[in-house]
Amino acid sequence: MYYILLVILLVIAAIFLPLFRLLTSLSKRRNRPTPAQVADAIEKHVEGREEPWDWDRFTSVPIANDRLDAIRLRCTQLDYETPQTRLRELKTIIADLRRK
């Protein structure tokens, strides 16, 4: 009984993992914001001027540019920092993006 369940779970995983990776890579290739657009998204979040799902969309969808995607991932990690640290780090990221 347990072996059948295990086989079914392995088959499901074998089907859905590659599908998930394909969909992730497709969304990553389609999401190509500029550094200025990434800075704008973060700035709107810091200032509270964003639409209800903007921050979720920004942090959830991979970005094609590896540097910008690393910034996106860093923004998601900042949710676990203190509010002061988070705000300081986000402002630093905005300034760095605007400089380059």
PyMOL commands that set and color helices and strands:
alter all, ss='L'
color gray80, all
select helices_A, chain A and resi 2-30+35-47+54-60+66-80+83-99
alter helices_A, ss='H'
color red, helices_A
deselect
rebuild
show_as cartoon
